[in-house]
Amino acid sequence: MRFGFEHSYAALPARLHTRVAPTSVAAPQLVVYNAPLAEDLGLRLAGAEAAAIFSGNTPPEDADLLAMAYAGHQFGVFVPSLGDGRAVLLGELRGRDGILRDVQLKGSGRTPFSRNGDGRAALGPMLREYLLSEAMHALGIPTTRSLAVVATGERVYREEPLPGAVLTRVAQSHIRVGTFQYFAARGDQEAVRALLDYVIARHYPDLREAAVPALALLSAVTQRQAALIAEWLRVGFIHGVMNTDNMSVAGETIDYGPCAFMDHYDPRTVFSSIDHGGRYAYANQAVIAQWNLARLAETLLPFIDADEARAVQQAREVLDPFVADVDGHFLTGMRRRLGFSTARPEDAALVRQLLDVLQRAQADWTLTLRALADVAASPDAAPTGELPGELGPWLQAWRARLAEDPLTPAERARGMRALSPAYIPRNHRVQAALDAAEAGDYQPFHTLLSVVQRPYDEQPDRRAYRCPPRPEERVLQTFCGT
């Protein structure tokens, strides 16, 4: 079978990647298949055929199989050679929207970048990525997508034997900050230039005529990341491993490892089992993204200005406002979530006061903001039981602010519900679904997937999925799966 692949990345200099075939698996079984995404990519596949292709057993005839080279700072420590240690790029497909996207197998066996790893993936983490990435897409947040998960019929060995799987990931590209770092660390300016030109042509074509393309690219990537991080904060998402090799220059959320959604509001929340110091806590994500972007800037300095001091100064002018820009995006989003169609100087203080109350009350982030929409729909009604009692004084100030806004209650509530989800992939629900899948029961996974694919709908028959965990249900740690 031929998919109609393009191979623009494969056409770059050979040292940017290495050609490698997937390792075949024993008994591929299609667990989940994203038919709407496949349709958008022009693909129509049957179950057995899809299992054979997306396991890596029978790659499409027009695939050009390769693993990409990249480096990265992992928890602040630079690792000069990482690369696709368990992933193979099949090629690129142009969707109905005209955008070119990578199609990659993850968990498809050893590559030259495996560093003594087995190149495989366990079923649970691959289903987690499918579930979380599709939930993020439904929330309207830029993200890689998941096309399929295939169980391999083999075991992988982590702390214990686990069922294996291969995920098919779709992304605008898999170029990361760490991709630039790999070649800059080797002094290979020719390769950095090739990447620079390629990323501009593929993701930011409007910049081709910029006076300083490298500086323009840094600015464009920075702007996309500021908007993206603000969106994470909006829904309480915590990435968990914001290493530079996990930051896409296309501005998408990528690599769903030990990620999770926050239940009760606490800016210090950490879920990742390996983040012992809280480097990637919820409230640190903007600062860390800025740090990662500074590492990208370092690779581009020779292309910004021949005088390093001038290049550094120009890069700083791009990066310095980053955290303030994230805060600005977040404030704009919170204004809309609180039902304000206009902006007033006092809104920032009102948002800060709300966050302070939620933290003290250990109130649920998602339920509280959704419940405010119900209150806004009926201004004279008593607050719902999903709002903490400590919000009383704040509610008075909020209602006074609403009274000065021109929207009708119905318009306001409708706009608030469009930005405040009723359903997120609660960590305890995710873990329960993955545990069941590993035991051979996929129904809880499919049910949860169907719920989080409609996050803004009321779904009366699924209201239990709105609820935060009871104390005994809490899942406080998530894991990478590598």
N, C-alpha and C positions, 0 to 999 in steps of 0.2 A: 504494500500500500504506500502511496505517496500522499503527503500532507500539503504539498505546495509551500514548503519551507523557503525562506530567504536565509542568507548566511552572512550578514554584514559583519558580525563580530569575528567570525571565522576567517574573514578576509584580512583582518589586521595582522601585523607581524607575528610570526609563529611563536615568539617568546612570550606573548600575552596569554597563551593557553597551551594545552597539550591534548592531542587526540587520544581518546581512550574509549573503549566500548563498555557498556554495562555488563555486569556479570549475570548470567542467567540464574533463574530461581527454580525451585523444585515444583511447586504447584500453585501458580498464580490464581488468585480469586479476587474478583472485583468487589470491593466492600462498599464504595460510594463513588458515584460518577456525577459530575456537574454538567448535566445536559444543557442548561441554558448557556453556560459559558462556552461549552463545546460548539453550540450553534453559533454564538457570536464569532467564534474563530473559524467557522466554516467546516466543522468536523461532524461527521455522523458515523458512530461506531456502535456495534453490537457488544453484548456483555463479554463473551469469550474473546472476541477480537480486541476489545479494549483492554482486557486483562493481559493478553499477550504483549500488546504494545507498551502499556504503561507499567509493566513489570520490568521492561528492558529485554525480555526474551526475544521479541521480534520488533526491533526498531523500524520506523518507516524507512522505505527505500531511499528517500531523499534527505534523511537526517545526516548531519555532519557532526559527529559525536565528539565533544571536547569538554575538558575541565578547565576552569578559569583560574588564573594565578592571581593571588592577592595576599597582602600582609594585614596587620592590624594591631592596634593597641587593645589588649584584653585586660580589663580592670586597671587601665593606666600603664600597663607594661607592654612594650613593643615586641611583637613577635614577627620577625622579618619574612617568614614564609609560612603561610597558611594554605590558601587555595581551596578549591572544591575537593575535599577529601572523601566525600561520599555522594557527589552529585555529578551529573552529566547533562550538558546542554544538548538538546536535540536539534534546535534551530529556532527560527523566528517566524511567527505568523502575523499577518496583517488582519486585524479584526474588521468588523463592519464599520467601526468608527474611523478606520484608516490608520490607527496607531499600530506600530510594530511591537510585538511582544515576544519575549523569550518563552520557550517551553522547555522545562528542565525536569529531569528525574532526580529525586532526592532519596538516598538510601539504596543506590543502584550498584554498590560494590566499590572495591578499592580503585584508587587513582594514584598517580605519582605524588599527589599531595596528601595522602592518607596518614602519613607520619605514624606508621605502625598500627593505625586503627583498622577496623574490619570493613569500613566503607558501607556498613549496613545501618538500618534504622529499625526501631521497634514500632509496633503497631500503635501503641498509645500516643507517643509524641507526634506521629504523623496524623493521626485523627485529631489531636489537639490543634495542630496547625491548620488542618482543613476547617475545623469548627470555628476557630478564632479568626482566621483570615476572612471567612465568609461572613461572620458576624460583623467584623469591621467594615466590610464592603456594604452590608445592609445598613449600617449606621451612617454611611456616607463619608467614610474616612479613607483617604488614599492608602491602598494596600496591594501587596501581591495577592493573587488569587490561587485557589486550589481547584485543579481539574479532576483529579482522581486519587484514590488510595487503593492500592492492590496489596492484599495479604500474600506473602511469599510462600507459605507452607513450610517455612524454615524457622529455626529459633535463632535469636541473637542473644549474646551474653553480655549482660551489664552486671549489676549486683546479683542478678538471678537470671535464668533463662526466660526469654520473653518472645512472644510471636513477632515475626518480622513483617515489614511492610515497605512499600515504595510509594512516595508521594509524587504526584506530578504538579509542579508549581508553574504558574504563569505570572510573568512580571514585565513591566515596561523595559527593564533590563536588570541584569545582576551585577552591574558595575557599582562598586562601593567606594567609600573614602579609602578603604584599605587597598583597593586596586591601584589607585594612584600612589599610595605609600610603597607598594611592592617595588615599583620601578624607580621611584625617587630615592629609596634607600640604597639602591644599587648604582646610583648615579647615571641611570639610563634616561637621559633627557629626551632622546629620540622617541622612546616608548611613551613617556609622559606626554609629549607633544601629540603623538598619535591618539592617545586616549582623550586628550583635551579636544582635539578636532572632532573625534568620533562622538563624544558626548554632546558637544554643541550641535552637530549635524543631526543626531538622533533625537535629542530631548529638548534642545533649546535653539532651534534653527533661526529664530529671530536675532540671535546674537552674532551671527556670522559676519555681520558688517560692523560690529562694535569696534570702537577705537582701540580698546585693550580687551580682546576676547577672554583671556584668562580671568581678568578682574570682573568682567561682566558675568562669566560663568559662576565665579565664587558668589557674587551677589545674588544671582538667580537661585542657586542651590540653597543659599542661606534663607532667602525669602520663602521658598517652599518648605524648608524645615521648620521655620517659625510657625507657619500656618499649621503644619502637621502636628507639632508638639502641642500646640494649643488645643487641637482636636482630641489628642490623647487625654489631656487634662479635663476636657469637657465631659468625657464619658467615664473618667476614673480609670483609664487604662494605664498599666505599668508594664513597660516592655521587659524589664528584668535583666537584659544583657545588652546595654547600649555601647558595645565595643565599636571601634571604627570600622571593623569588617562587617558590622550589622547596620550600617547607615548607607542607604541607597542614594546615589546622586540624582536619581529620578524623582525623589521626594515621596516614595512609598514606604509604608511600614513593611519591614522584611525580617524574616527569621523569628518565628514564634516559638521560642524555647520556653524558659520559665516565666512566661508572661501571665498576667491575671488582671481581672477587674476588681477594683476596690469595693468593699461592701460599706462599712461605716467610714465616714470621712476622717482621715488622718493623713496629713501630708508626709508623714514619716513612713508610710506603709511600704514594706518590702515583702515580696513573696519568694524571690529566687533563693534557692538553697545555698548557692555559692556566693551570694552577695552579703558577706558577713559584716561589712562596714556600712552598708546602706548607701553605697555609691550611686546606685541606680534607683533610689527611692522615688516615690511619686513626685515629690516637690523638687527633686534634684534634676529632673529630666531636661529642663530648659538649659541649665548650666552645663550639663554634660553634653548636650547637643552643640552648644557653643564651643566647648573644648574640642569636640570631634571636628567641627568645622575649621578650627584653628589648625588642626593637623592637615586638613585638606589644603588650607591656604599655604602651609609650608611647602607642599609639593609644587605649588603653582608660582611661587615667588620669582623664579628665573624668567617666567613668561609674563609677569606683571610689569617688571621694570629691571633693567640691567643693573641699576643701583639698588643693592639689597635693602638699604635703609629706607629708600623711597618706596620700595615694594612692600616692606613691612608696614609702613605707615598707611599706605593705601588699603592694605588688607585689614588693618585694625579699624579703619573708618567704616568698612563693611561689617565687621564682626561685632564691634563694641555695642551697637544698639540691639543686639539679638535678643537678649533676655527681656528688655523693655518691649520689643516687638511681640514676643510671645505673650507677655502680659497684656498688651494692647489687643491682640486677637482674642485672648481669653475674656477680657472685659467686654469686648463687642459681643461675643457669643453669650456671655452671661446676661447682658442687657436684654437680648432677645429671649433668653430662657426665662427671664423674670417678667417678660411681657411689656418691655419698654420699646416703643417704636421711635423714640427720640433719645438723644444723649444729653445728660446733665452732669455737671462737675461732681455732684454729690453721689453719683451712681457708684463710683469706685469704693467709697467708704461703705455704702450699703452692701456691696458684695463682700467686702472684707468682714463686716459685722456678721453677715450670714455664715461665712466660713468659720469664724470664731465660735459661733453658737453650735454649728454642726459638729465641730471638733470636740467641744466640751460635752455635748450631749451624746457623743458617739452615734450620731444619727446616720442612717443609711443615705449615701450620696444619691443614688438613682431614685429611690422611692420618694425622697423629700422633694426633689425638683419636679418629679412627675406630679406629686400631690399638689404642689403650688399651682399647677395648671388647672386642677379641679377647683381650687379656691378662687382663682381668677375668673373662672367661668360663672361663678355665683358669688359676687362680692359680698353679699349680705349673709352668706351661709357660714356656719361654724367651721373651723378647720377640721380636716379629716383626721382620723386616728393615726395616719402615717406620718403626721408632722409632730415633732417633739414639742412637749409643753414649753420648753425653754425658749421657743421661737416667738412667744406671745408679744413682747415689746417690739421685736423686729418686724413682725407681721403688721403692726400698726403703722410703722414708718413706711413699709412697702406699700400698703394700701393707700396711704396718703400720696405716695409717688405715682401710683396707678391712676389716681383721681385726676392727675394733671396731664395724663397721656391721652391722645385723641382716639385710640382704638376702642371699639366696643368690646364688652366682655367675651362675646363669642369669637370675634376676630383674634383677640388676645390669647384665649385658651387654645385656639387652633394652632396659632404660631408657636406657642410654648410646647405643645405636644409634639410638634414636628421636629423639635430639637432636643427634647427630654425623653429618652427611651423609657418604655415601661419594662422592657426585657433586655438583659445583658447575659452573657454566658457566665453565670455565677460559678465561682470556682468549685464549690461543693457539687454542683450539678455536673460540671465538666468531668470532675474526677470520678463521680459515680458512673457516668456514661462510659468513660474509658475503661474503668474496672470491669464493667459488664462486657464490653467489647473484647477485652483480653480473655474473658472466660467464654467467648463465643456467642454472646447475645448482643446483636447490634441495634436492637430496637430502641433502647434508651438514647443511643447516639443519634439516630435518625429523628426521634421525637424532639430532642433538644435542638438539633439543627433546624428543624422546621419552625421552632419557636423563635430562635434568634435571627432567622432570616426575615422576620416581620417585627422588628424591635419597637416600632412606634405605634403598632396596632394594639387595641385593647385585648383581643383574644380571650374572651370570658371563660372559655373552656380550659385555658392554660394558666389561670391566675396563680396557681401554686408556684409557677416558675418565676414569678416576680419576687418571691420572698427571699430575704437574706437567710443565711444558715442559722439554725439553732446552735447553741454553744457546742454541743457534741458533734455537729456536722461540719464545723469549721475546718478548712484545709489551709494551713498557714504556710506551707512550703510547696513550691513547684520546682521541677527539675528539667535540666537541659535535654536529657535523653541520648547524649553522645557517649 
